[in-house]
């Protein structure tokens, strides 16, 4: 369960205040026009931006007072998810072992998630030698291994071509089905590609969440603000 109580942030003329409850585990799409406050929303949840006031709870435990590393959250962004000078094993295992010890237990963990995500290359290969889709799967493997309660995906696949992006969404769904206690929030410009896998839509407009709740597509598709920015991208 996830709950935001007037989680607020302001800088210059921009003001944001988010109230939301998610009581069902699953995948949720985060949408809104550029500058609406989507990234601020993600950064507040991840702890990368400090709220001015308000609270954020996961499973009834306050996390808004914790540093990013202490929060039960994994994050995956569009770029800069991996360290190019490290090999695949190191990039994956650092999520649970910062010392990146190359022992049998860690090798089994990395091998398991690599197989789940169809990463068939050697775990000792450099991540910089991989394709864009493979690199994002390495990042997803690290998130998978951490096995936290909340997964934040901030436009992680937007730079990929349609075929690779479709494959990554399939991998995400497979990943999520094996983690029944997980809530995933994914920000994407390709909502039409997400409609079949999401539980609902979090629509952000001018620094707040529409209706302060998760919405179904059938309930939001005629919303004037929603139609203005997204109807052209939807089937």
ZIKAGI-V650112 format. One record per residue. PHI is phi as a letter, one per 40 degrees, with the letter a starting at -180 (999 if undefined). PSI is psi in whole degrees, -180 to 180 (none if undefined). D_CENTER is the distance of its C-alpha to the mean C-alpha in Angstrom with 1 decimal. Layout:
BEGIN
PHI,PSI,D_CENTER  PHI,PSI,D_CENTER
END
This chain:
BEGIN
999,142,15.7  b,136,14.1  a,131,16.4  b,126,16.7  b,98,20.3  f,44,21.2  c,113,18.6  b,149,20.3  a,143,20.3  a,145,22.8  a,125,23.8  f,-128,26.8  c,-9,27.1  c,128,23.4  b,135,22.9  b,141,19.8  a,121,20.0  b,128,17.4  b,127,18.6  a,145,16.6  b,132,16.9  b,113,14.9  b,-6,17.4  b,130,16.3  c,148,13.7  i,-171,11.9  b,133,9.3  b,135,9.4  c,133,9.5  b,117,9.5  b,160,12.6  i,157,15.4  c,165,17.8  c,132,17.6  g,5,18.4  c,-21,17.6  h,15,15.4  c,-49,11.8  c,-37,11.1  c,-43,13.4  d,-50,11.5  c,-43,8.3  c,-33,10.9  c,-42,12.9  c,-44,10.5  c,-16,9.8  g,8,13.5  c,-20,13.8  b,134,15.9  c,128,18.5  c,151,19.3  c,-35,22.9  a,174,23.2  g,175,21.7  b,155,19.8  b,123,16.5  b,144,16.9  b,123,15.2  f,43,17.8  g,14,20.4  b,130,20.0  c,125,19.7  b,-10,17.0  c,-12,17.4  c,5,20.3  c,153,18.6  c,160,17.7  d,-41,14.2  c,-19,15.6  c,-8,16.9  c,144,14.0  c,59,12.8  b,140,9.2  b,144,7.4  b,143,5.4  b,124,5.5  b,176,7.3  c,-39,10.0  b,168,12.8  g,40,14.2  c,-22,12.0  b,165,15.3  b,112,18.9  c,-27,21.3  c,-6,24.3  b,157,23.0  c,177,23.2  c,-46,20.7  d,-48,21.7  c,-41,21.2  c,-34,17.8  c,-48,16.6  c,-21,18.8  c,-19,18.2  c,-27,15.2  b,-16,17.9  b,93,21.0  d,-24,21.2  c,-12,24.7  f,44,23.6  c,129,26.7  c,70,27.8  b,174,29.2  c,-40,29.6  c,-46,27.1  c,-37,24.3  c,-38,25.4  c,-41,25.2  c,-47,21.6  c,-42,20.6  c,-38,22.8  c,-50,21.4  c,-31,17.7  c,-41,19.1  c,-41,21.3  c,-32,18.5  b,17,16.7  f,38,20.1  c,100,20.3  c,1,24.1  c,174,25.1  c,138,26.4  c,-9,24.1  c,-1,26.4  c,154,25.8  c,138,24.3  c,-25,20.8  c,-17,22.4  c,-2,24.4  c,160,21.6  c,170,20.6  d,-44,17.4  c,-39,16.1  c,-39,17.3  c,-40,15.8  c,-32,12.2  c,-34,13.2  c,-43,14.5  c,-42,11.2  c,-36,9.7  c,-41,13.0  c,-43,12.6  c,-43,9.5  d,-44,11.5  c,-32,14.5  c,-32,13.3  f,50,12.9  c,176,11.6  c,-26,11.4  b,131,8.0  b,122,4.6  b,122,2.2  b,103,1.9  c,92,5.4  f,51,8.0  c,-22,7.7  b,9,10.7  c,-28,12.8  c,-6,15.4  c,156,16.1  c,163,19.1  d,-39,19.0  c,-47,20.0  c,-39,17.5  c,-42,14.6  c,-41,16.1  c,-39,16.3  c,-37,12.7  c,-36,11.9  c,-42,14.7  c,-39,13.4  c,-44,10.1  c,-42,12.5  c,-44,14.8  d,-43,12.4  c,-36,11.5  c,-25,15.3  c,1,16.2  b,81,14.2  c,-16,15.8  b,22,14.9  b,138,11.1  b,128,9.2  b,131,5.9  b,120,5.0  b,124,4.7  c,128,7.1  a,149,9.9  c,-4,13.6  b,62,14.4  c,-34,14.3  c,-29,17.4  c,-10,15.6  b,-16,13.1  d,-31,15.9  c,-13,17.1  b,-9,14.1  c,151,12.7  c,-28,14.5  a,-177,14.6  b,133,13.8  b,108,13.1  b,115,15.4  b,132,15.7  a,123,19.2  f,45,21.0  g,16,18.9  a,165,18.8  c,125,17.3  d,124,19.8  g,6,21.9  f,35,19.7  a,166,18.3  c,136,16.1  b,151,18.2  c,151,19.2  d,-40,19.8  c,-25,23.5  c,-19,23.7  b,-14,22.0  c,-23,23.3  c,3,26.5  c,128,25.1  d,-45,26.8  c,-39,24.0  c,-46,21.5  c,-38,24.2  d,-39,25.0  b,-20,21.6  b,-17,20.3  d,-32,23.1  c,-19,24.0  c,-4,20.8  b,153,21.1  c,none,23.5
END
